[in-house]
Every structure is written in C-alpha cells, then in structure tokens.
Amino acid sequence: MKKIFLLSVIIGLSFSCATKNAKENKAVNESKPEKVVVGGDSDSHGCKASAGYSWSVLKNKCIRLFEEGTKLSHAEDGKTYTSVAYVIFEGNKAELFLDTQKESIILERKSEGDSWLNGNLQLIPWKGYVLKKAGKIIYTGQ
C-alpha cells in the first residue's frame, strides 16, 4: 500500500512540474522578438540592399555596383577614407552613385571624348576618370 501511495505522489508531482515548465517555456517564447529575415529589406524598386543591390535609373534594374560599376576612390589629399563612389555608363550618360547622396545623379555629355556634366559636377575621362565638384577633384578611378 505504501508503494502505491508513493508511486501516485511521484506521478502527481511529475505532471505538475511538466505543466509549470510548459507554461514557463510558452512565456519565454512569446516574449522573444520576431526574427528579421536577411534579404527582406527591399526598397521601392525591389532591390535588396543587404544583398548589395541598388536601383540604376540608366539600366532600369537592380544592379550590384561593385560588379557592374566603375569604382572611384577619394582623391589623394592625405586623409584616409572608407567610402567610394561608383559610376555606370550607358551611351552618352553616366549614372553617379556617391556615398553622400541617397539617389544617384545622372551626368550627360554632348559627344564622344567630352566630359559628363550635371550642375557643378564634372566627370572627365583622363587617366581613367576624374570627378570634379565646383572645379575641385573629389574622386579618381580607373
């Protein structure tokens, strides 16, 4: 009789502990924030920045600048920079992607061999490319 009583007490305690653990696990799971899916950051054009894509007005599609663009580095001025600019070419137009601009800038040239212009920006095809802003060289590249 004692064995049966002892066995029933052990079974009863194990069920009550299992119920308490299940309630605690449920509370912990409910308090966890939703996981963010990598690559779920599409912009208004559907380009995923986390995958390295940017919208190109000239190409009319999402592109990876580091694959399709020409890299321009900051002009040598004794400072160390961690950012770069990229340019995409299409006919007599060039699309400029600057780290300081949210949107790309379209530059145009009149004929082959001329510079691409837009306001105070000038992209010159010289020993690669030179980008000037108001006459001052800001980027160079191949």
N, C-alpha and C positions, 0 to 999 in steps of 0.2 A: 504494500500500500504506500509506503514511504517513497518507493521508487517511482510509482506512478505520479504521486504528488510532485516530486522533484522534477520529473520529466515534463509535466504540464507547466510548471513555473518557468523552466528553461525555454520551452517553446513560446510561451506568452511573452517573455522578455525579448526574445529574438524578433518576434513580429513587431513589437512596439519600437525597438531600435531601428528596424528596417523602415518603418513608416516615418520616423523622425529624420533619418538620413535622406530619404526620398524628398521630404519637404525642404530640407536644407539645400540639397542639390538643385531643386527647382528654383529656389530663391536666388541662388548664385547664378544660374543660367539666365534668369530673367534680368539680372542687373548688369550683365555684360553688354557693352555697346555693340551695335551692328558692325560687322567687318566690312571694310571698304575693299571692293574688288579692284585690283591693279588693272589699269587699262580702261576703267569705267569713267574716264574723265573727258568724254567727247565734247568738243567745242560746238559752236553753232553750225559749223560745216561738217561735223562728224569726225574731225581729226583728233586723234588721241595723243595729247602732249606727252603723257607718261611713256608712250612708245616712240617718242621722238618725231612725231608728225606735226607739221604746220601747214596752214592753208596758203596756197600760192594762187594769187589772182591771175598771173600770166599763164600758168599751167592749168588753171581751173580744176585743181585736185589737191589732195593732201600729199605732201612730199616730206622726205627727210632731208633737211638742209645739208647735213654732213655727208649725204650720199650724192645729192644732185647739185648742190650749190658750190660756188667758188668761195673759199674761206678767205676772209680779210682779217688781218691782225691789227691791233692798235699800232699807230706809228711810233717809231723809236723816239721816246722822249725821256728816257731814264727811269720811267716808272714801270712797275710790274702790274699787268692786267690779267684778269682771269676770264674775261669775256672776249668774244669775237663777233664779227658780223659776217653775213653771207649774202651773196648776190646770185640771182638766177637770170639767165639771158634768154630772150625769145625775140628773134628778129631785131628790130631797132629799139627794143625796150629792154630795160633791166629792172628787176624787182629786188629791192634792197631790204634786208632784214637786219635791223640794228637792235642791239640789246637794250637800248634806251627807249625804243618805240614799241607800242603794243601791236600796231598794224604795220604791214610792210609799206614801202614807199616805191612808187613807180617812177623810174627815170626814163627819159626819151632822148634819142639822138636823131639828127637830121639825115646823116648818111654814114656809110662805112668809114671808119677811121676817126670820126668825130667823138667828142665826149658825150656821155649821157648826162642830162641835166634835169633838175627839179628844184626850183627856188634857189636857195643858196648852196645846194648840194651839187657836186660835180664829180662824176666817175670818169677818170682818164685812163685810157689803155696805154700805159707806159711802164715797161719792165714788169709786166703783169698788169696790175691795176692799182691806181691811187685814188682814194676817195678824199675829196676836199669839202670842207664846210666853211663857207664865207672866206675862201682863199687859203685856209689853213688845212694842212694834211692831217687827217684823223685816222685813216686806215690805209694799209697797203696789203697786197697779196698777189698770189700767182694765179 
